[in-house]
Amino acid sequence: MTIEEQFPQGTPVCIKQTIEMGGKNLETKVVGSVQAWEELPTGSWHAHGKKDKLWLKRLKLRKADGEITLLIIDDATEIAKLEVA
């Protein structure tokens, strides 16, 4: 089952991403509902991927306040399905 099938449009989720920066781990969490999954190139010419671009999976979320945010999903990203209140 693909990640898109596990978390289809409308699914409420919590996304946790950890980034190492300067010897410290910075953690962010974003809560919202899945709007769309996209795979788009970075625009980097040196990535040596499909058509010489690096393709990244992106997740478009709608937060509770209506804000739309676009997250890059990598292997270290944790996605948890939330229960509907």
VMD Tcl script that builds the backbone (N, CA, C; Angstrom):
set m [mol new atoms 255]
animate dup $m
set s [atomselect $m all]
$s set {name element resname resid chain x y z} {
  {N N MET 1 A 0.852 -1.177 0.000}
  {CA C MET 1 A 0.000 0.000 0.000}
  {C C MET 1 A 0.898 1.240 0.000}
  {N N THR 2 A 0.627 2.142 -0.913}
  {CA C THR 2 A 1.429 3.363 -1.002}
  {C C THR 2 A 1.032 4.348 0.090}
  {N N ILE 3 A 1.883 5.326 0.308}
  {CA C ILE 3 A 1.597 6.348 1.318}
  {C C ILE 3 A 0.349 7.150 0.943}
  {N N GLU 4 A 0.149 7.345 -0.358}
  {CA C GLU 4 A -1.032 8.050 -0.822}
  {C C GLU 4 A -2.306 7.266 -0.505}
  {N N GLU 5 A -2.226 5.941 -0.571}
  {CA C GLU 5 A -3.366 5.096 -0.246}
  {C C GLU 5 A -3.610 5.029 1.266}
  {N N GLN 6 A -2.544 5.107 2.049}
  {CA C GLN 6 A -2.666 5.081 3.505}
  {C C GLN 6 A -3.286 6.365 4.047}
  {N N PHE 7 A -2.993 7.481 3.365}
  {CA C PHE 7 A -3.461 8.792 3.806}
  {C C PHE 7 A -4.118 9.526 2.632}
  {N N PRO 8 A -5.332 9.122 2.256}
  {CA C PRO 8 A -6.006 9.752 1.107}
  {C C PRO 8 A -6.511 11.156 1.447}
  {N N GLN 9 A -6.953 11.849 0.425}
  {CA C GLN 9 A -7.482 13.203 0.585}
  {C C GLN 9 A -8.553 13.229 1.673}
  {N N GLY 10 A -8.469 14.237 2.539}
  {CA C GLY 10 A -9.431 14.408 3.618}
  {C C GLY 10 A -9.020 13.776 4.939}
  {N N THR 11 A -7.973 12.942 4.931}
  {CA C THR 11 A -7.524 12.284 6.155}
  {C C THR 11 A -6.867 13.285 7.098}
  {N N PRO 12 A -7.302 13.354 8.373}
  {CA C PRO 12 A -6.635 14.226 9.338}
  {C C PRO 12 A -5.332 13.559 9.804}
  {N N VAL 13 A -4.227 14.315 9.763}
  {CA C VAL 13 A -2.915 13.767 10.091}
  {C C VAL 13 A -2.093 14.732 10.940}
  {N N CYS 14 A -1.096 14.171 11.614}
  {CA C CYS 14 A -0.067 14.939 12.292}
  {C C CYS 14 A 1.255 14.551 11.645}
  {N N ILE 15 A 1.975 15.540 11.131}
  {CA C ILE 15 A 3.261 15.321 10.476}
  {C C ILE 15 A 4.357 15.769 11.421}
  {N N LYS 16 A 5.336 14.891 11.668}
  {CA C LYS 16 A 6.478 15.226 12.513}
  {C C LYS 16 A 7.738 15.110 11.680}
  {N N GLN 17 A 8.502 16.209 11.621}
  {CA C GLN 17 A 9.757 16.205 10.885}
  {C C GLN 17 A 10.871 16.669 11.819}
  {N N THR 18 A 12.005 15.970 11.755}
  {CA C THR 18 A 13.161 16.309 12.569}
  {C C THR 18 A 14.318 16.635 11.640}
  {N N ILE 19 A 14.959 17.773 11.907}
  {CA C ILE 19 A 16.079 18.232 11.089}
  {C C ILE 19 A 17.277 18.433 12.007}
  {N N GLU 20 A 18.420 17.866 11.623}
  {CA C GLU 20 A 19.642 18.089 12.390}
  {C C GLU 20 A 20.285 19.380 11.902}
  {N N MET 21 A 20.582 20.262 12.845}
  {CA C MET 21 A 21.151 21.557 12.479}
  {C C MET 21 A 22.120 21.995 13.569}
  {N N GLY 22 A 23.371 22.110 13.213}
  {CA C GLY 22 A 24.364 22.559 14.171}
  {C C GLY 22 A 24.522 21.628 15.356}
  {N N GLY 23 A 24.404 20.330 15.129}
  {CA C GLY 23 A 24.544 19.357 16.197}
  {C C GLY 23 A 23.306 19.199 17.063}
  {N N LYS 24 A 22.251 19.920 16.740}
  {CA C LYS 24 A 20.998 19.818 17.491}
  {C C LYS 24 A 19.899 19.316 16.561}
  {N N ASN 25 A 18.903 18.683 17.152}
  {CA C ASN 25 A 17.740 18.239 16.387}
  {C C ASN 25 A 16.602 19.223 16.580}
  {N N LEU 26 A 16.097 19.741 15.478}
  {CA C LEU 26 A 14.945 20.634 15.504}
  {C C LEU 26 A 13.729 19.831 15.054}
  {N N GLU 27 A 12.691 19.856 15.867}
  {CA C GLU 27 A 11.493 19.074 15.569}
  {C C GLU 27 A 10.320 20.004 15.297}
  {N N THR 28 A 9.584 19.696 14.244}
  {CA C THR 28 A 8.368 20.444 13.952}
  {C C THR 28 A 7.210 19.472 13.801}
  {N N LYS 29 A 6.037 19.928 14.180}
  {CA C LYS 29 A 4.812 19.148 13.991}
  {C C LYS 29 A 3.785 20.035 13.310}
  {N N VAL 30 A 3.095 19.471 12.348}
  {CA C VAL 30 A 2.043 20.175 11.637}
  {C C VAL 30 A 0.819 19.271 11.620}
  {N N VAL 31 A -0.328 19.828 11.985}
  {CA C VAL 31 A -1.577 19.071 12.003}
  {C C VAL 31 A -2.518 19.664 10.961}
  {N N GLY 32 A -3.137 18.803 10.185}
  {CA C GLY 32 A -4.084 19.257 9.177}
  {C C GLY 32 A -4.710 18.078 8.460}
  {N N SER 33 A -5.461 18.375 7.420}
  {CA C SER 33 A -6.070 17.312 6.620}
  {C C SER 33 A -5.412 17.283 5.241}
  {N N VAL 34 A -5.218 16.075 4.747}
  {CA C VAL 34 A -4.561 15.867 3.450}
  {C C VAL 34 A -5.407 16.500 2.351}
  {N N GLN 35 A -4.784 17.336 1.556}
  {CA C GLN 35 A -5.447 17.930 0.391}
  {C C GLN 35 A -4.993 17.271 -0.900}
  {N N ALA 36 A -3.683 16.989 -0.999}
  {CA C ALA 36 A -3.160 16.372 -2.226}
  {C C ALA 36 A -1.742 15.869 -1.998}
  {N N TRP 37 A -1.375 14.863 -2.751}
  {CA C TRP 37 A -0.011 14.369 -2.835}
  {C C TRP 37 A 0.524 14.754 -4.200}
  {N N GLU 38 A 1.764 15.241 -4.246}
  {CA C GLU 38 A 2.375 15.627 -5.511}
  {C C GLU 38 A 3.820 15.157 -5.534}
  {N N GLU 39 A 4.318 14.867 -6.708}
  {CA C GLU 39 A 5.735 14.588 -6.869}
  {C C GLU 39 A 6.243 15.545 -7.935}
  {N N LEU 40 A 7.088 16.485 -7.517}
  {CA C LEU 40 A 7.552 17.552 -8.396}
  {C C LEU 40 A 9.064 17.659 -8.347}
  {N N PRO 41 A 9.685 18.136 -9.426}
  {CA C PRO 41 A 11.140 18.294 -9.421}
  {C C PRO 41 A 11.556 19.486 -8.571}
  {N N THR 42 A 12.796 19.427 -8.078}
  {CA C THR 42 A 13.325 20.520 -7.268}
  {C C THR 42 A 13.762 21.691 -8.122}
  {N N GLY 43 A 14.088 21.411 -9.365}
  {CA C GLY 43 A 14.655 22.449 -10.213}
  {C C GLY 43 A 16.170 22.406 -10.178}
  {N N SER 44 A 16.722 21.512 -9.372}
  {CA C SER 44 A 18.170 21.375 -9.250}
  {C C SER 44 A 18.721 20.660 -10.474}
  {N N TRP 45 A 19.653 21.273 -11.152}
  {CA C TRP 45 A 20.186 20.687 -12.368}
  {C C TRP 45 A 21.216 19.596 -12.082}
  {N N HIS 46 A 21.773 19.540 -10.877}
  {CA C HIS 46 A 22.850 18.602 -10.576}
  {C C HIS 46 A 22.370 17.346 -9.852}
  {N N ALA 47 A 21.079 17.133 -9.772}
  {CA C ALA 47 A 20.530 16.038 -8.979}
  {C C ALA 47 A 20.651 14.671 -9.659}
  {N N HIS 48 A 20.790 14.638 -10.967}
  {CA C HIS 48 A 20.947 13.401 -11.727}
  {C C HIS 48 A 19.778 12.443 -11.537}
  {N N GLY 49 A 18.582 12.977 -11.489}
  {CA C GLY 49 A 17.382 12.162 -11.407}
  {C C GLY 49 A 16.682 12.160 -12.745}
  {N N LYS 50 A 15.383 11.923 -12.708}
  {CA C LYS 50 A 14.570 11.916 -13.913}
  {C C LYS 50 A 14.665 13.273 -14.602}
  {N N LYS 51 A 15.065 13.272 -15.856}
  {CA C LYS 51 A 15.247 14.503 -16.635}
  {C C LYS 51 A 16.224 15.454 -15.930}
  {N N ASP 52 A 17.244 14.892 -15.285}
  {CA C ASP 52 A 18.269 15.656 -14.552}
  {C C ASP 52 A 17.694 16.529 -13.449}
  {N N LYS 53 A 16.597 16.116 -12.867}
  {CA C LYS 53 A 15.988 16.824 -11.745}
  {C C LYS 53 A 15.818 15.847 -10.592}
  {N N LEU 54 A 15.847 16.344 -9.388}
  {CA C LEU 54 A 15.559 15.536 -8.214}
  {C C LEU 54 A 14.076 15.699 -7.915}
  {N N TRP 55 A 13.347 14.591 -7.908}
  {CA C TRP 55 A 11.908 14.622 -7.682}
  {C C TRP 55 A 11.628 14.355 -6.216}
  {N N LEU 56 A 10.835 15.204 -5.592}
  {CA C LEU 56 A 10.501 15.070 -4.177}
  {C C LEU 56 A 8.993 14.915 -4.003}
  {N N LYS 57 A 8.620 14.063 -3.046}
  {CA C LYS 57 A 7.207 13.890 -2.715}
  {C C LYS 57 A 6.784 15.052 -1.828}
  {N N ARG 58 A 5.668 15.671 -2.172}
  {CA C ARG 58 A 5.138 16.798 -1.406}
  {C C ARG 58 A 3.722 16.481 -0.958}
  {N N LEU 59 A 3.391 16.973 0.239}
  {CA C LEU 59 A 2.069 16.786 0.800}
  {C C LEU 59 A 1.459 18.154 1.056}
  {N N LYS 60 A 0.307 18.387 0.458}
  {CA C LYS 60 A -0.415 19.639 0.675}
  {C C LYS 60 A -1.435 19.401 1.784}
  {N N LEU 61 A -1.337 20.210 2.860}
  {CA C LEU 61 A -2.236 20.083 4.013}
  {C C LEU 61 A -3.059 21.337 4.195}
  {N N ARG 62 A -4.274 21.164 4.693}
  {CA C ARG 62 A -5.104 22.296 5.115}
  {C C ARG 62 A -5.158 22.246 6.633}
  {N N LYS 63 A -4.623 23.297 7.273}
  {CA C LYS 63 A -4.630 23.375 8.724}
  {C C LYS 63 A -6.017 23.820 9.197}
  {N N ALA 64 A -6.274 23.691 10.499}
  {CA C ALA 64 A -7.598 23.986 11.067}
  {C C ALA 64 A -8.035 25.426 10.790}
  {N N ASP 65 A -7.071 26.355 10.702}
  {CA C ASP 65 A -7.407 27.761 10.464}
  {C C ASP 65 A -7.598 28.076 8.980}
  {N N GLY 66 A -7.503 27.042 8.123}
  {CA C GLY 66 A -7.701 27.232 6.688}
  {C C GLY 66 A -6.414 27.421 5.903}
  {N N GLU 67 A -5.306 27.636 6.597}
  {CA C GLU 67 A -4.018 27.826 5.918}
  {C C GLU 67 A -3.637 26.553 5.174}
  {N N ILE 68 A -3.115 26.718 3.953}
  {CA C ILE 68 A -2.614 25.603 3.156}
  {C C ILE 68 A -1.092 25.612 3.275}
  {N N THR 69 A -0.534 24.451 3.579}
  {CA C THR 69 A 0.919 24.348 3.682}
  {C C THR 69 A 1.391 23.173 2.836}
  {N N LEU 70 A 2.586 23.294 2.286}
  {CA C LEU 70 A 3.163 22.274 1.422}
  {C C LEU 70 A 4.415 21.739 2.100}
  {N N LEU 71 A 4.440 20.442 2.393}
  {CA C LEU 71 A 5.557 19.821 3.088}
  {C C LEU 71 A 6.268 18.844 2.177}
  {N N ILE 72 A 7.583 18.795 2.272}
  {CA C ILE 72 A 8.356 17.786 1.564}
  {C C ILE 72 A 8.443 16.577 2.476}
  {N N ILE 73 A 8.054 15.425 1.964}
  {CA C ILE 73 A 8.017 14.194 2.742}
  {C C ILE 73 A 9.226 13.340 2.367}
  {N N ASP 74 A 10.046 13.006 3.383}
  {CA C ASP 74 A 11.203 12.142 3.140}
  {C C ASP 74 A 11.097 10.906 4.019}
  {N N ASP 75 A 12.132 10.069 3.987}
  {CA C ASP 75 A 12.098 8.812 4.737}
  {C C ASP 75 A 12.035 9.019 6.251}
  {N N ALA 76 A 12.510 10.157 6.736}
  {CA C ALA 76 A 12.515 10.428 8.176}
  {C C ALA 76 A 11.218 11.066 8.674}
  {N N THR 77 A 10.327 11.423 7.769}
  {CA C THR 77 A 9.063 12.053 8.143}
  {C C THR 77 A 8.133 11.026 8.771}
  {N N GLU 78 A 7.539 11.406 9.908}
  {CA C GLU 78 A 6.562 10.537 10.563}
  {C C GLU 78 A 5.170 11.109 10.308}
  {N N ILE 79 A 4.259 10.248 9.867}
  {CA C ILE 79 A 2.884 10.655 9.607}
  {C C ILE 79 A 1.965 9.796 10.458}
  {N N ALA 80 A 1.135 10.456 11.272}
  {CA C ALA 80 A 0.193 9.732 12.117}
  {C C ALA 80 A -1.220 10.151 11.762}
  {N N LYS 81 A -2.081 9.162 11.561}
  {CA C LYS 81 A -3.487 9.428 11.266}
  {C C LYS 81 A -4.178 9.832 12.572}
  {N N LEU 82 A -4.947 10.898 12.522}
  {CA C LEU 82 A -5.653 11.379 13.693}
  {C C LEU 82 A -7.108 10.933 13.653}
  {N N GLU 83 A -7.682 10.741 14.809}
  {CA C GLU 83 A -9.101 10.410 14.914}
  {C C GLU 83 A -9.932 11.672 14.710}
  {N N VAL 84 A -11.047 11.534 14.057}
  {CA C VAL 84 A -11.954 12.667 13.847}
  {C C VAL 84 A -12.716 12.905 15.134}
  {N N ALA 85 A -12.737 14.185 15.578}
  {CA C ALA 85 A -13.398 14.508 16.852}
  {C C ALA 85 A -14.901 14.447 16.723}
}
mol reanalyze $m
mol bondsrecalc $m
mol representation Tube
mol addrep $m
